[in-house]
Amino acid sequence: MMALVPLFAAAALAVPPAHPARRVGVAGEPFNLAVLLPVVSAAAVPFVLATDRLFVVLAACAAGATAVHTVVRSRRAKTATARLESTATYLGHLVAALRAGSTVADACARAVDKLPDDAPADLVRELERTAAHARRGGNGAAVLADSPFDELRSVASLWLLSSRLGIPMADLLDSARSRIDNDLRHRQATTAALAGPRATAVILSVLPLAGILMGQAMGARLLALLTGGGLGSLLLFGGTLLVCAGFYTSQLIIGRAA
């Protein structure tokens, strides 16, 4: 059983800490794939005990953790982009309503109603709370200031600045919308420019697997060697760690470049 300690340690380290709001549990939140890692690791225990293939299971866990981390990171990036797009849309409608002479409460309600159906549900909930608070005579900026999203907290700062200094709220929020639009255009440009390096990183990561399958097709029986225990399984584990580390490093470099 002591040999299983690294397995559980790897599974525990692979699961990122959740945001406090996600720990409470909000309806409509997307399922986090990372929570499957401990379950899969626990299910692998009988296999390890029955076949003594610890390094094979560890290699599979390393590859699975890398794949899950990549999928979760991609989903978070898409969700963040969708929030920015919806926030820009919201601010556009809010500014238009304010310049047309609507009150802040009515403008907030109209802007929320005009959000697209595919807008992130958590963002819509925050904006609906803001509109409800403004209808009751409160300052909607107080609600946005406690939001878990940076873009909404930035809007709250400008809203509060408008209230304190008497600067037209529409002008400040319009500048915030322009800044978000510029950020989105920059993201689209960098994503297009880095599409080639991302594809290269993926291809280089799957090349070892392609080599193993090619050798297997030629009759080299590489799969039996790598999964049969002993030195072969140790080579499988070490090679998998190197491939996962190389892929993760490439994604980190590309992410910093973006």
Secondary structure, DSSP 8 states (H G I E B T S, - for coil): -GGGHHHHHHHHHHS----HHHHH--TT----GGGHHHHHHHHHHHHHHHH--HHHHHHHHHHHHHHHHHHHHHHHHHHHHHHHHHHHHHHHHHHHHHHTT--HHHHHHHHHHTS-TTS-HHHHHHHHHHHHHHHTT--HHHHHHT-S-HHHHHHHHHHHHHHHH---HHHHHHHHHHHHHHHHHHHHHHHHHTHHHHHHHHHHHHHHHHHHHHHHHTT--HHHHHHSSTHHHHHHHHHHHHHHHHHHHHHHHHHHH-
